Amino acid sequence: MHAFHRAPLVRAARTSRPHAVRRLAGAAAAALVVLSLTGCEDGTGFEDGGEAVASSPAAQVASPSASTAAAPKGSPTAPASAPSAPAAGAGEQQHVLCNGANTGVTVQPVSRPLNHMLITVKNTGSKTCDLTYYPVLRFDEMQWVPAAQQQTRPQAVVSLAPGESGYAGALLSAADGSGEGGTTGHRLTIAFQGRTPLSDGGASATPPLPAAGLAYDSSLSVTYWQRSSADALGS
């Protein structure tokens, strides 16, 4: 009876040893994997016997955003080598308004177009000046303001450097005689406008007229300031 029970026990002991060995081998392998991973992630960025590797992909992604975080949202990021804007030179000056104090003004009747006159403004000052909108004309004690010819409005303000000239044309009377209140003007005052329509642009001008004066009627109108006399006269 005793011999019958001992044999299975020996076989059981023998069969249990391989399982124990496999468990020990598995535990040792797992420990080696943990140790190797710890060595790779120790912050040095190197593997044993290998070349340098990135320590963390997140660090690579974060670095570009960190470099642009300081830039305002929606604004372009200037290249590192972009030169700064040059400082304004000592001789560079701001534009001023053209008016009777810094210009010379003349008027001249022309034969073509019929019943027109040309107004010329020359910058006699030392700064660039702007001719804004159109000249406001007044003959003698006239109580109304001649209309501006809106179709002549330029795309940009006419600016005159020292010595340069700007121009405006004026229709004095209707060629077909349809105008009313025809009369002759012997004194002409030209007012200049400011940065807003019909605002005060400074000193006015009183250019000399022909001895016989200039005939005009209710058709009197004026162009916006132009860069050339041809544009001012529509030719």
C-alpha positions in Angstrom: 0.0 0.0 0.0 2.8 2.5 0.9 4.6 1.7 -2.4 1.5 2.3 -4.4 1.2 5.9 -3.0 4.9 7.0 -3.2 5.3 6.7 -7.0 2.7 9.4 -7.9 4.3 11.8 -5.4 7.7 11.5 -7.1 6.2 12.0 -10.5 4.4 15.1 -9.2 7.6 16.6 -7.8 9.4 15.9 -11.0 6.7 17.5 -13.1 6.5 20.6 -10.9 10.2 21.5 -11.4 9.9 22.7 -15.0 7.1 25.0 -14.1 9.1 26.6 -11.3 12.1 27.0 -13.6 9.9 28.7 -16.3 8.4 31.0 -13.7 11.9 32.0 -12.4 13.1 32.6 -16.0 10.1 34.7 -16.8 10.6 36.9 -13.7 14.3 37.4 -14.5 13.4 38.4 -18.1 10.9 40.9 -16.9 13.4 42.3 -14.5 15.9 42.7 -17.3 13.3 44.5 -19.5 12.5 46.9 -16.7 16.2 47.6 -16.1 16.8 48.2 -19.8 13.9 50.6 -20.1 15.0 52.5 -17.0 18.5 52.8 -18.6 17.0 54.2 -21.8 14.7 56.7 -20.0 17.2 58.0 -17.4 17.3 61.4 -19.1 20.7 61.0 -20.8 19.2 60.3 -24.2 21.7 57.6 -24.9 21.4 53.8 -25.2 24.2 51.5 -24.2 26.6 51.2 -27.0 24.3 53.2 -29.4 24.0 56.7 -30.8 22.2 59.7 -29.3 18.4 59.5 -29.5 15.6 62.0 -28.5 14.7 61.7 -24.9 11.0 62.5 -25.5 8.9 63.2 -28.6 6.8 65.7 -26.6 9.9 67.9 -26.0 10.4 68.0 -29.8 6.8 69.1 -30.4 6.7 71.6 -27.6 9.8 73.6 -28.6 8.4 75.2 -31.8 5.2 76.4 -30.1 7.3 77.8 -27.2 9.3 79.9 -29.7 6.1 81.4 -31.2 4.1 81.8 -28.0 5.5 85.3 -27.5 4.2 86.6 -30.9 0.8 88.3 -30.7 -2.0 86.3 -32.2 -2.6 87.0 -35.9 0.7 89.0 -36.3 3.4 87.7 -38.6 6.6 86.5 -37.0 9.6 88.5 -38.2 12.6 86.5 -39.3 15.5 86.6 -36.9 17.7 88.3 -39.5 15.2 91.0 -40.6 16.7 94.4 -40.2 14.9 97.0 -38.1 13.1 99.9 -39.9 15.6 102.8 -40.5 15.1 105.8 -38.2 13.7 108.9 -39.9 16.5 111.2 -41.0 17.0 114.6 -39.4 16.0 116.3 -42.6 12.8 114.3 -43.1 9.8 116.4 -42.4 6.0 115.9 -42.2 3.7 117.1 -44.9 1.9 120.4 -44.2 -1.2 121.9 -45.9 -0.7 124.0 -49.0 -2.2 127.5 -48.6 -1.6 131.1 -49.4 1.3 131.3 -46.9 3.6 128.7 -48.5 2.6 128.8 -52.2 2.4 131.2 -55.1 -0.9 131.2 -56.9 -1.8 132.4 -60.4 -4.9 132.3 -62.6 -5.0 132.4 -66.4 -7.9 132.4 -68.8 -7.5 129.8 -71.5 -8.9 129.7 -75.0 -9.6 125.9 -74.9 -11.8 124.7 -73.4 -14.1 127.7 -73.9 -14.8 130.0 -70.9 -12.3 128.2 -68.7 -9.4 129.4 -66.5 -6.4 127.6 -65.1 -5.4 127.9 -61.5 -1.7 127.2 -60.7 -0.3 126.7 -57.2 3.5 126.5 -56.7 5.0 125.3 -53.5 7.3 128.1 -52.4 8.0 126.7 -48.9 10.6 124.4 -47.6 8.3 121.4 -46.8 6.2 119.1 -48.9 2.6 120.4 -48.8 -0.8 118.7 -49.6 -3.5 120.2 -51.9 -6.7 118.8 -50.4 -10.0 118.5 -52.2 -10.5 121.6 -54.4 -10.1 125.4 -54.3 -13.0 127.4 -52.9 -13.5 130.4 -55.2 -15.1 133.7 -54.4 -15.3 136.7 -56.7 -15.7 140.0 -55.1 -18.5 139.8 -52.5 -20.1 136.7 -54.0 -22.5 135.0 -51.5 -22.5 131.4 -52.9 -19.9 128.7 -53.2 -19.2 127.4 -56.7 -19.8 123.6 -57.1 -16.9 121.1 -57.4 -16.8 118.8 -60.4 -17.0 115.5 -58.7 -15.9 113.5 -61.7 -12.5 115.1 -61.4 -11.8 113.8 -57.9 -8.3 112.1 -57.9 -7.5 108.8 -56.3 -4.9 110.4 -54.0 -4.2 113.7 -52.5 -1.9 115.9 -54.6 1.3 116.5 -52.7 3.8 119.1 -53.8 7.5 119.0 -53.0 9.2 122.4 -52.7 9.2 124.0 -56.2 6.5 121.7 -57.6 3.1 122.9 -58.9 -0.5 121.7 -58.7 -3.5 122.7 -60.8 -7.2 123.2 -60.9 -9.5 124.3 -63.7 -12.6 126.4 -63.5 -15.6 126.7 -65.8 -16.5 130.4 -65.7 -19.7 130.4 -67.7 -21.8 128.1 -69.8 -20.8 128.1 -73.4 -24.4 127.8 -74.6 -25.5 130.8 -72.5 -27.7 128.8 -70.2 -26.1 130.2 -67.1 -27.8 133.0 -65.1 -26.7 136.1 -63.3 -23.7 136.8 -65.6 -21.3 139.4 -64.2 -17.6 140.4 -64.2 -15.4 139.7 -61.2 -12.4 142.0 -60.5 -11.1 140.3 -57.3 -10.7 136.6 -56.7 -10.2 135.0 -53.4 -9.1 131.3 -53.3 -9.5 129.5 -50.1 -7.7 126.2 -49.2 -9.3 123.3 -47.4 -8.0 121.4 -44.4 -8.0 117.6 -43.8 -11.8 117.5 -43.8 -14.1 118.9 -46.5 -14.6 122.6 -46.3 -12.5 123.0 -43.2 -10.1 125.9 -42.8 -6.8 125.1 -44.5 -5.0 128.2 -43.6 -4.3 131.5 -45.3 -6.2 132.2 -48.6 -4.7 133.6 -51.7 -5.8 136.6 -53.9 -4.0 136.2 -57.2 -4.1 139.1 -59.7 -6.7 139.1 -62.4 -6.6 140.6 -65.9 -7.3 144.3 -65.9 -10.7 143.8 -67.5 -11.7 141.2 -64.9 -13.2 137.7 -65.5 -16.8 137.2 -66.7 -18.7 134.4 -64.9 -22.3 133.2 -64.3 -24.2 130.6 -62.2 -22.4 127.8 -64.1 -19.2 128.6 -62.3 -17.6 125.4 -61.1 -14.2 124.1 -60.3 -12.2 120.8 -60.5 -10.4 119.0 -57.7 -6.6 119.7 -57.5 -4.7 117.8 -60.1 -1.1 117.0 -60.8 -1.1 118.3 -64.4 -2.6 121.2 -66.2 -4.0 118.9 -68.8 -6.0 117.0 -66.2 -7.2 120.2 -64.7 -8.5 121.4 -68.1 -9.8 118.0 -69.1 -7.6 117.9 -72.2 
